[in-house]
Amino acid sequence: MANLKASAQFNIRVRRGEAKAVGPGKIALLEAIAQTGSISAAARHLGMSYRRAWGLVDDLNRHLDKPAVEAAPGGKHGGRATLSPTGYKLISLYRDIEREAVRHTAGVMRSLLNLLAK
């Protein structure tokens, strides 16, 4: 068996009722849109279809008071997508929660990881 170092990560999902409002996939998509400036380029970067990416953006925007992504229609030179201040704030808050969760559980996480076979 290969020497694999044990690690842990948090996958936080925020629900509103039965709907998954925010989770790791939507946050990764927002980050990719911020990086690429386009929903289609972000989708390619993440290995998902444009249709799937657009559906996630639409779903996310519907769950927020203000949209996270502002998209301009495509054309001869293609469309652009930018994150709104809400989108940037959403990423920041989500990543802050992850960091805080890791920080606050570091001791018990080490204990759990020590139980795993070496």
Residue pairs with C-beta under 8 A, 6 or more apart in sequence:
6 113
6 116
7 113
8 109
8 112
8 113
10 98
10 101
10 102
11 23
11 24
12 23
12 24
12 94
12 97
12 98
12 101
13 20
13 22
13 23
13 24
14 20
14 21
14 22
14 23
15 21
16 63
19 59
19 63
21 60
21 63
22 60
22 63
22 90
22 94
25 56
26 56
26 59
26 60
27 90
27 91
27 94
27 95
28 46
29 42
29 43
29 46
29 53
29 56
29 57
30 60
30 68
30 69
30 83
30 87
30 90
30 91
31 91
32 41
32 42
32 43
32 45
32 46
33 39
33 42
33 57
33 69
33 81
33 82
33 83
33 87
34 82
34 83
34 87
34 88
34 91
35 42
35 45
36 42
36 45
37 80
37 81
37 82
38 78
38 79
38 80
38 81
39 50
39 53
39 54
39 57
39 69
39 71
39 79
39 81
40 50
40 53
40 78
40 79
42 53
42 81
43 49
43 50
43 52
43 53
43 54
46 53
57 68
57 69
57 71
57 81
60 68
60 69
61 67
61 68
61 69
64 86
64 90
65 86
66 84
66 86
67 84
67 86
67 87
68 83
68 84
68 86
68 87
68 90
69 81
69 82
69 83
69 84
69 87
70 81
70 82
70 83
70 84
71 79
71 80
71 81
72 79
72 80
72 81
73 79
83 91
102 109
